[in-house]
Amino acid sequence: MEDVIKELKNHIERTLGDMQQDLAKIRTGRANLSILDGIKVDYYGTPTPLSGVGTLNVPDARLITIKPWDRSVIPAIEKAINESGIGIHPSNDGETVRLPIPQLTEERRREIAKQVKGKGEDHKIAIRNLRRDANEKLKGMEKDKQISADDHKRGQERVQKETDAGIARVDQMVARKEKEVMEV
């Protein structure tokens, strides 16, 4: 029974870590390098992360700069950013690619807040599915006479407690990100 609870905790932690990464990629009004995670540049025929082709910087709250180690890759960097769908249009001066972060409109902030809520709901569903799987394992253990009916009931209560804690953390993360998005 302890193994089932431990496995559930590990899966919930992984789900929360995944949510953290998903939320980091959502653009707010401030420059944040994590919005560039997942963008791959065609670097001599090999898809390479942006951090692998140059130095990424945030000189101020509304600007990200990319200084490539090889200037010939600048057009490929611009193309990758334009195709990524993050809604930022790069410009360059021959040496550095600049990504000006535009001020978000109120309407766009609300759309982003809805996206954040949607991601939160998806991760809550994932946690609930983990709860279902853990309860099924406990039921199977009781059926196979590995645990008693009382242990099965206690195990279900612990599974529910872990699930509630995981969902509460998802709610906290969503609230924090929504506040960040709605901040002008």
N, C-alpha and C positions, 0 to 999 in steps of 0.2 A: 504494500500500500504506500509506503514511504517513497518507493521508486516512482510510482505514478504521480504523486504530488510533486516530487523533485523535477520530473520530466515536464510537468505542466508549468512549473515556475520558469524553467529554462526556455520553454517555447513562448511563454508570455513575455519574458525579457527580450527574446529575439524579435517578437512582434513589435514591442515598444521601440527597440533600436531601429527597426525598419521604418516605423512611423517618424521617428526623429529625423532620419535621412530624407524621407519624403517631404516633411515640413521644411527642412533646410533648403530644399530646391525651389520652394515657392517664393516668388519675388515679392518683396515688400518695397517700400519707398526708398530704402537705403541700399547702398552698394554692399554686396555680400558675395564672396568668392564661391560659396556653395551653390549658387544658381548656375555656375558653369560646370558643376560636376556632371559627368555623363556626356559632355560634348567631346566628340572625337574629331581630330583633324587628320585629313589624308596627308600623312607625312611620308613622302617617297613611297606611296603605295601601301603604307601601313596605317591603320586607324590608331592614332595616338592621342591620349588625353591632353587637354590644353596645357596642363602643368608640365607635360613632357616635351613641349616645343619652345617654352619660354618662361619668363618670370612673370607671375601674376601679382598685381599690387592694388591696394585700395588707398589712393592718395587722399581722397576726401569722401564724404558721405554720399555723393552723387556721381562718382566716377570709378571705373575699374580700368586699369591699364595692363596690357600684355606686351612685354618686350621680348620678341622672339630671338632665339640665339642665332637663327639663320633668317635674314631678311626676305629671302626668296619664298618663305612659307606664309608671308602676310596675306596674300590672296586666299590661300587655303583656310587660314584662320577665320577671315571675314566670311567666307562661304559657309564654313561649319557653324558659325554663330548665327548667320541668317537662316540657315536651314533647321536650326535647333528649335525654333518656335518660342524662344524666351521673350520675344517682343522688344529686343534691344538691337539698334542698328549701329554697327561698328564704323569707325572712321580711322584713318591712319595718316601719319606724316612721313611715311617711308621707313621709319624705324620702330614706331610704337603703335599698337592698335589701342584705340580709346573706345570705351563703352560707356557713354553717358547714360545714367539711370534717370529716365524721365519721372517727373512728379506724377503720382497716380491720381486719377480723378476719383471722385466719391463713388461713382458707378462702378469703376474698375475695382476699387477697394471692396465693395460689396460682393462682386463676382469672386474675388480672391477669397474672401471670408467664406463664401459658399463652398468653394473648392476645399478649403481647410476643413469645414464641417463634414464634407463628403469623405475626405481621407480619414477623418476621425471615425466616422460611421463604419467605413470599410474595415478598419483595424479592430473596432469593437466586435464586429461580426466574426473576424478571425479569432478573437479571444473566446467568444461564445462557442465557436466550433471546437476550440481546444478543450473547453469545459465538457462539451458533449463527448469528445473522444475519451477524456479521462474518466468520465462517468461510465462509459461503456466498458472500459478496461476493468473498473472496479466491479461492475456487474458480472463480467466474465470471471473475475477472481472469486466472487462469491459463489457463482454457479459451479466452479471447479473445486469448491470447498477449500480454497486457499485462505480465505478470510471469512469471518462470521458475519451474520446479518448486522450486528451492532457495529462492527468495524466498517462495514460497507456504508452504513448511515453516517458514521463519524467522517469517513473518507469523503462522502458527498458534501458534507458541511464544509470541510476544509477546502475542497475543490471550489465550492461556491465563494468562500471567503477570498481565495486567491483570484478568482475571476472578478469579483467586485473590486478588489484592489487594483487589478490591471485596468479595468474600465475607468476607474476614478483617475488613474494616471493619464489615460488617453484624454479624458475630459479636461484635465489640468493643462496638458500640452496644447490642446485645441484652443482653450481660452487664452493661453499665453500668446499663441501665434495670431489669433484674431485681434488681440489688443495691439500687437506689433503692426499688423496690417492696417488697422483703422487709425493708427497714430499718424498725424499729419506732420 
